[in-house]
Amino acid sequence: NAGVTQTPKFQVLKTGQSMTLQCAQDMNHNSMYWYRQDPGMGLRLIYYSASEGTTDKGEVPNGYNVSRLNKREFSLRLESAAPSQTSVYFCASSDLGGDGQPQHFGDGTRLSIL
Amino acid sequence: DQQVKQNSPSLSVQEGRISILNCDYTNSMFDYFLWYKKYPAEGPTFLISISSIKDKNEDGRFTVFLNKSAKHLSLHIVPSQPGDSAVYFCAASEGLSGGGADGLTFGKGTHLIIQP
């Protein structure tokens, strides 16, 4: 019963390097999300995908791109990493409709950019 | 401009007593509210939610109260247990799908410490 799986769990990059964070969910959810959490802050939405084939910007999209590969997988790419992107990244998924459906989160990817 | 505010960074409560965590919001379009619990090095775990058509929702030891006119919600934990020690995030969304469209807006969190 994996839920939302994120890889890798930890990564250290140099400024200017690129990287893709992977996320997969096994709950057959329609919607998927990427958040970042900085020290002393709440989670902030980077991008989301309401359904397969669609993606939209969230609150802090600059410097990131996303791909909804299929219903299960939603990846986040940093094309040219910057120290300001040092953060913990969380992927989440949820289903639509009904009386409210909570988002389910992975355990995060801790990313340091030197 | 923070739309969801948790003004207490930390709260210490004795085991067995009631824990009350507070949350204020400014966006009147929010109509679904959630509480998440987070342990270190783990992702947030859903705890309880409430839609704007209700003023109370209860699940075991956890009760969430919503005061729409004051734009305020609170989470009550009774009785508090050592395993409740964690960071609690208040979150809100527009749309009854609970974030199925636009994602969630989070507060900064309150670190709850349950003292034996």
Contacts between the chains, C-beta under 8 A, distances in Angstrom:
chain1	res1	chain2	res2	distance
A	4	B	43	7.3
A	30	B	100	7.2
A	31	B	99	7.4
A	31	B	100	4.9
A	31	B	101	7.8
A	33	B	99	7.5
A	33	B	103	5.4
A	33	B	104	7.9
A	35	B	103	7.8
A	35	B	106	7.9
A	40	B	9	7.9
A	40	B	108	6.5
A	41	B	108	5.8
A	42	B	4	7.2
A	42	B	6	8.0
A	42	B	89	6.0
A	42	B	91	7.9
A	42	B	106	3.3
A	42	B	107	5.2
A	42	B	108	4.8
A	42	B	109	6.0
A	43	B	44	7.2
A	43	B	89	7.2
A	43	B	91	8.0
A	43	B	104	7.5
A	43	B	106	4.5
A	44	B	106	7.3
A	45	B	103	4.0
A	45	B	104	7.1
A	45	B	105	7.7
A	48	B	102	7.3
A	48	B	103	4.8
A	50	B	100	6.6
A	50	B	101	5.6
A	58	B	103	5.5
A	59	B	105	7.9
A	90	B	43	5.6
A	90	B	44	7.3
A	92	B	43	7.9
A	94	B	97	7.7
A	94	B	98	6.5
A	94	B	99	5.8
A	94	B	100	5.6
A	95	B	100	6.9
A	96	B	97	4.9
A	96	B	100	3.9
A	96	B	101	7.7
A	97	B	97	5.8
A	97	B	100	7.0
A	98	B	96	7.9
A	98	B	97	7.5
A	99	B	51	6.8
A	99	B	96	6.9
A	100	B	32	5.0
A	100	B	49	5.7
A	100	B	51	5.6
A	100	B	96	5.5
A	100	B	97	6.8
A	100	B	98	3.8
A	101	B	97	6.1
A	101	B	98	4.8
A	101	B	99	7.7
A	101	B	100	6.1
A	102	B	34	5.7
A	102	B	46	4.1
A	102	B	49	5.9
A	102	B	98	5.8
A	102	B	99	7.7
A	103	B	46	7.3
A	103	B	98	7.3
A	103	B	99	5.3
A	103	B	104	6.2
A	104	B	46	6.8
A	105	B	36	7.8
A	105	B	43	3.5
A	105	B	44	4.9
A	105	B	45	7.4
A	106	B	43	5.2
A	107	B	41	7.2
A	107	B	42	5.3
A	107	B	43	4.7
A	108	B	41	7.7
A	108	B	42	7.6
A	108	B	43	5.6
